[in-house]
Amino acid sequence: MGTGVAIGAGWGLDRLIGEPPTAVHPVARFGSAMTALEGRMYAPTRRAGAIHASIGIGAAVAVGLAANRIVGPRLAVGAATAICVAGRMLAAEAVAVLTLLDGGDVEGARGRLGGLVGRDTTSLDEAAIVRAVIESVAENTVDAVVAPLCWAAVAGAPGVLVHRAVNTLDAMVGHRNERYERFGWASARADDVMNYVPARVAALAVAVVRPRRAAVIWHIVRRDAHQHPSPNGGVIEAATAAALGVRLGGENRYGTAVENRGVLGDGDLPTLADGRRAIRLLSGAGAIVALALAVVR
């Protein structure tokens, strides 16, 4: 079995059975350990945050190298990919929000959406909920599908585990608030770096899934992606907006702070049908990357 086939098998295993229970999920256990470490070493400085991130990254490297020695690099990368890719859960959560919305339960959709996004969902109307779902699925397709696949191909089990560690740390401490403005800086910047190429690979995969929109996707990404505060989120969200022919972006509220993500795309605000199309589109993009790696790696 080649490395690419092992990576593709890991992706397929996630699509087949999804995530392990939280109580035994290695990523959840890692998060708990890093939260405990933060409690012991927190200081409002970049240095403290960089040490915290370095310990987490070092642990991921050590586990990956140990797995290579114990079971061999190919089995190790396949298993690590299966653990770190989360496409099935992402799609299921997005579908659950849209299903509640389709049934008229706007309040329930707002509550369920809170598990997908960091923005304030309490006052969102139907169009804003659908927009949030599409944007979350787009960004998380990079974070939880394409980037793990890419790093597995580049650096095997240590690479995919380091990416998942960095992405988890970014979700935990990479926030622009008083507590994490400096402490979370290293984790946030590391996440930006590790997702830079995968975000663009994901946008390319979106164009492959929608070849008739490829020229429009290229144009919209070049024109609009820079308006987004994330160097990676803007790329995949702009590509998704262009592929669907809708408009994403705008203002999001995070507590008392308001963030303007610019306007991505030229169409109307997305509908429920567009939300379901987005899930299929982005699931297809992940499948394209997995298939490509299985063939060429």
C-alpha positions in Angstrom: 0.0 0.0 0.0 1.4 3.4 -1.1 1.4 6.4 1.2 -1.3 8.2 -0.9 -3.5 5.1 -0.7 -3.0 5.0 3.1 -4.0 8.7 3.3 -7.0 8.2 1.1 -8.0 5.2 3.2 -7.8 7.4 6.3 -10.1 10.0 4.6 -12.5 7.2 3.6 -12.6 5.8 7.1 -13.7 9.2 8.4 -16.4 9.4 5.7 -17.5 5.9 6.7 -17.6 6.0 10.5 -16.9 9.6 11.6 -15.4 10.7 14.8 -14.5 8.6 17.9 -16.5 9.3 21.1 -15.3 12.5 22.7 -14.2 10.7 25.9 -11.6 8.8 24.0 -10.9 11.1 21.0 -7.1 11.8 20.9 -7.8 15.4 19.8 -10.1 16.0 22.7 -7.6 14.5 25.1 -4.9 16.8 23.6 -7.1 19.8 24.1 -7.7 18.9 27.7 -4.0 18.5 28.4 -3.2 21.8 26.7 -5.9 23.6 28.7 -4.4 22.2 31.9 -1.0 23.3 30.8 -2.3 26.8 30.1 -3.7 27.0 33.6 -0.2 26.4 35.0 1.9 28.6 32.7 -0.4 31.4 31.4 1.0 34.9 31.2 -0.2 37.7 28.9 2.9 37.6 26.8 3.9 36.2 23.4 6.8 34.3 24.9 4.5 32.3 27.2 2.2 31.6 24.3 5.0 30.5 22.1 6.3 28.1 24.8 2.8 26.7 25.2 2.4 26.2 21.4 5.9 24.6 21.2 5.1 22.1 23.9 1.9 21.1 22.0 3.7 20.8 18.7 6.6 18.9 20.2 4.1 16.4 21.7 2.5 15.9 18.3 5.8 15.3 16.6 6.8 12.8 19.3 3.5 10.8 18.9 3.9 10.8 15.1 7.5 9.5 15.2 6.6 6.9 17.8 3.7 5.7 15.6 6.1 5.4 12.6 8.4 3.2 14.6 5.7 1.0 16.1 3.4 0.3 13.1 5.4 1.7 10.2 5.0 5.0 8.3 2.2 4.0 6.0 -0.1 2.5 8.6 0.8 5.4 10.9 -0.1 8.1 8.4 -3.4 6.3 7.5 -4.4 6.1 11.1 -3.4 9.7 11.9 -5.3 10.9 8.9 -8.4 9.1 10.0 -8.1 10.7 13.4 -7.4 14.2 12.2 -9.8 14.5 9.3 -13.4 15.4 10.3 -15.3 15.9 7.1 -18.2 13.6 8.1 -18.9 15.4 11.3 -18.6 18.8 9.7 -21.2 17.9 7.0 -23.5 16.4 9.5 -23.5 19.4 11.8 -24.1 21.7 8.8 -27.0 19.5 7.6 -28.5 19.5 11.1 -28.6 23.3 11.2 -30.2 23.6 7.8 -32.7 20.9 8.7 -33.9 22.8 11.7 -34.1 26.0 9.6 -36.1 24.2 6.9 -38.5 23.0 9.6 -39.1 26.6 10.8 -37.1 26.2 14.0 -35.0 29.4 13.7 -34.2 29.4 17.4 -33.1 25.8 17.3 -31.0 26.5 14.2 -29.3 29.4 16.0 -28.4 27.2 19.0 -27.1 24.4 16.9 -25.1 26.8 14.7 -23.2 27.9 17.9 -21.4 24.6 17.7 -20.0 25.4 14.2 -19.2 29.1 14.5 -17.6 31.6 17.0 -19.9 34.5 16.0 -22.9 35.6 18.1 -25.9 33.6 16.6 -28.6 34.9 18.9 -30.2 37.4 16.5 -29.4 35.9 13.1 -32.2 35.6 10.6 -32.5 32.8 8.1 -30.2 34.3 5.4 -27.5 35.1 8.0 -27.7 31.5 9.4 -27.3 30.0 6.0 -24.4 32.3 5.3 -22.7 31.3 8.6 -23.2 27.6 7.7 -21.6 28.0 4.3 -18.7 30.1 5.6 -18.0 27.6 8.4 -18.1 24.6 6.1 -15.8 26.4 3.7 -13.2 27.3 6.4 -13.4 24.0 8.1 -13.0 22.1 4.9 -9.6 23.6 4.8 -8.9 23.1 8.5 -10.4 19.7 9.0 -10.1 18.0 5.6 -7.8 19.5 3.0 -5.0 20.6 5.3 -4.7 17.3 7.2 -4.6 15.5 3.8 -1.9 17.8 2.5 0.3 17.6 5.6 -0.1 13.9 5.7 1.3 13.8 2.1 4.1 16.2 2.9 5.3 14.9 6.3 3.5 11.7 7.2 2.0 11.0 10.6 4.1 13.7 12.4 2.9 16.3 9.8 -0.8 15.6 10.1 -0.6 15.4 13.9 1.3 18.7 14.1 -1.3 20.4 11.9 -4.2 19.1 14.1 -2.3 20.2 17.2 -1.8 23.7 15.8 -5.3 24.0 14.6 -6.6 22.9 18.0 -4.4 25.4 19.8 -5.6 28.1 17.4 -9.2 27.3 18.3 -8.4 27.3 22.0 -6.2 30.4 22.3 -6.0 32.1 19.0 -8.6 34.8 19.8 -8.3 38.5 19.6 -9.5 39.3 23.1 -7.8 40.6 26.2 -6.7 37.2 27.5 -5.3 35.8 24.3 -4.2 38.8 22.2 -0.6 38.1 23.1 -0.7 34.6 24.5 -2.5 33.2 21.5 -0.4 35.0 18.9 2.0 32.1 18.2 -0.7 29.6 17.8 -2.7 31.8 15.5 0.2 32.7 13.3 1.3 29.0 13.1 -2.2 28.1 12.0 -2.1 30.7 9.3 1.2 29.4 8.0 0.2 25.7 8.0 -3.1 26.4 6.2 -1.8 28.8 3.6 -1.1 26.3 0.9 -4.0 24.0 1.8 -6.5 26.9 1.5 -5.4 27.5 -2.1 -5.4 23.8 -2.8 -9.0 23.7 -1.5 -10.0 26.6 -3.8 -8.4 24.8 -6.7 -10.4 21.7 -5.8 -13.6 23.8 -5.7 -12.8 24.9 -9.3 -12.3 21.3 -10.3 -15.7 20.3 -8.9 -17.3 23.3 -10.7 -15.2 23.6 -13.9 -17.7 25.8 -15.7 -17.2 28.4 -12.9 -13.4 28.1 -12.8 -12.7 31.5 -14.5 -15.3 33.2 -12.2 -13.8 31.5 -9.1 -10.3 32.7 -10.1 -11.6 36.2 -10.7 -13.5 36.4 -7.4 -10.7 35.0 -5.3 -8.2 37.5 -6.7 -10.7 40.4 -6.3 -12.3 39.7 -3.0 -10.3 37.3 -0.8 -8.0 40.0 0.6 -11.0 41.8 2.2 -11.3 38.9 4.7 -9.3 39.2 7.9 -7.9 35.7 7.5 -5.3 35.1 4.8 -6.8 31.7 4.2 -10.5 32.0 5.1 -11.0 34.7 2.5 -9.6 32.4 -0.3 -11.8 29.4 0.3 -14.9 31.5 1.1 -14.5 33.6 -2.0 -14.0 30.5 -4.1 -17.1 29.0 -2.6 -19.2 32.1 -3.1 -18.1 32.2 -6.8 -18.8 28.5 -7.4 -22.3 28.9 -5.9 -23.0 32.3 -7.5 -23.9 33.8 -4.1 -22.6 36.6 -1.8 -20.9 35.8 1.4 -19.0 37.9 4.0 -20.3 41.0 5.7 -20.4 41.9 9.4 -20.2 39.3 12.2 -20.6 40.0 15.9 -18.4 38.4 18.5 -19.6 39.5 21.9 -19.3 43.2 21.9 -16.9 43.3 18.9 -18.0 43.6 15.3 -15.8 42.2 12.5 -16.2 43.2 8.9 -15.2 40.4 6.5 -15.8 42.3 3.3 -18.1 41.2 0.5 -17.2 38.0 -1.2 -18.9 37.3 -4.5 -21.4 39.0 -6.7 -24.7 37.1 -6.2 -27.6 37.3 -3.8 -27.5 36.2 -0.2 -27.6 32.4 0.0 -30.8 30.4 0.4 -31.4 27.1 2.1 -30.9 25.4 -1.2 -27.6 27.1 -1.6 -26.5 25.9 1.9 -27.1 22.3 0.8 -25.3 22.9 -2.5 -22.4 24.2 -0.5 -22.1 21.1 1.6 -22.1 18.9 -1.5 -19.6 21.2 -3.2 -17.1 21.3 -0.4 -17.5 17.5 0.4 -16.6 17.0 -3.3 -13.6 19.3 -3.0 -12.3 17.2 -0.1 -12.9 14.0 -2.1 -11.0 15.4 -5.1 -7.9 16.1 -2.9 -8.0 12.7 -1.3 -8.3 11.0 -4.7 -5.5 13.1 -6.2 -3.2 12.1 -3.3 -4.1 8.4 -3.6 -3.3 8.5 -7.3 -0.1 10.6 -7.4 1.5 10.1 -3.9 
